[in-house]
């Protein structure tokens, strides 16, 4: 989180096979400690805050391990869980919600590794997504049985059991997955099998539904501005899932309802971001031009031509 270390995973080709996780000190420009041995199917996730560790899971027993960022050695106090498929951290990094392939989602204290709540059991294998609600008082989970569930993390006084709210509640359409994006003040986006995206609040009540603007297209993910008022939802063809070759669209949540804002982008783009004050949307086009758009009316404010790159491309844009 302080950008002083970098964690990487590398794989060895056959016949040796195997893989390693490395921790790098970016200030001293050297590797920290010895490589962490792993197999394939590697998952790594880093909690926010200054816990000084990250978590890794691989195919060897699918056991979750905590690794020190300053030492690259395994640390005690890791949640005892295996087969983790999804995770989400509280904002301060003190709690983690983990979903695994054994019908179960759990919430752990990351400081001690102990479970804070009884297991939240589901009806079918595979908890594909877990996410704390914006106020962190509830947990949203998505399961392979096609249902999204919300669980109350704040029981009444004297009640030691935590009950699922609306267990079995299913959104319209076949739920494919929930999207673990940065939390928007508007709510939590959920991708539906119909190709639309529903944004729900803590009670799983729909706040807004986004649908593709062109017939035959589908929405695949949603990206919200920091204030939650403007959304970017790229449209893909159902046939080949290629980004629209020309044009892009922002959706603005005005008091009178949704308003579509067309951006006359000459080509597709492979990087984008909102400015911290939500007033601008920045794109990096396939023509290597950075464009700055006003989110209120879609007007193009400025452009910057980037140098030609060899062997790669810019992967992200941080908006001013």
C-alpha positions, 0 to 999 in steps of 0.5 A: 500500500505504501508502494515500497514493495512489489510482489511478483509471481514467475513460472518456470517452463517444462520440464522443471515446472513450478513457480516462485513469488518474489518480494522486491524492495523498490527503494533499495532495488533488490529482492527481499529474502528468499523466493516463496515456493508455489505451484500453479493456479496462484492467487495473491491479494494485499490488504489495505493499510499497513499490515506488512503482509500479503496472502498467497494461495496456490494449487498445493493444498489450496491453503492460504498463507500469509507472507511478510512484505519485509521478510518474504517468510510465512507468518502466523495468524493466517485465516485457516481456510483453503480453496479461496475463490473470492475475497474482499477487505474492510477499508481499514484492512482489519477484516477480510471476507473469504468465499471458497468452493465448499458452500461457505463464506466467512469473515475473519479478523486479519490481526489474529486470523480468527473467524469473527462470525459463524460460516455463511452457508450457501446452496451450491459449490462455489462462492464466486464473489464476496463484497462488504456493503459500503457501510461494511454492516452487511456482506454481499455474496454470489454463489454458483446456484445463481443467487445473490445473498446479503448477510447481516453483520450487525445482529440485534443485541443479545443475538449471537447468530447472524442470519442471512437476509432474503436467502435464495433471493435472485435478481432478474436474469441469471446471475453470472458474477458480482463485480468487485470494483471500487465501492461506489456511493450509489451502491454495488454493481451486479452483472446479470445474465441478460447483459445488463448491470444492476446497481443495488443498495445494502438491502439488495434493492435496485437503485438503477439498471443499466442496459446496452444502448445498441441491439446485440451488445452486452455490458460486461463491467461498470466503472463509477466516478468517485462521487457515484454520479457518473458511470462508464459501461463499455459495450461488447458484441455478444458474438466476439466480445470486442469493444465497440470500434468507435464511440463510447458512452457515459451514464449520468445519474441526474435528479430527473433520471439517467442521461446518456453522454456520447463521447465521439471517440475516433477509435476504441481505447484500452485505458481510462479513469475518472478524475478524483473530483469526478469532473473529468473522464480520461481515455488512452485511445488505440491511436495513442492519444490521451483525451480528457472529457468533461463528465457533465456534458461530454465535451473534449477538453484537451488531448495529448499525443503519447510517444510510440511504444515498442513491445507494449502499451500503457495499461492505465491512466491516472486522471489529474 
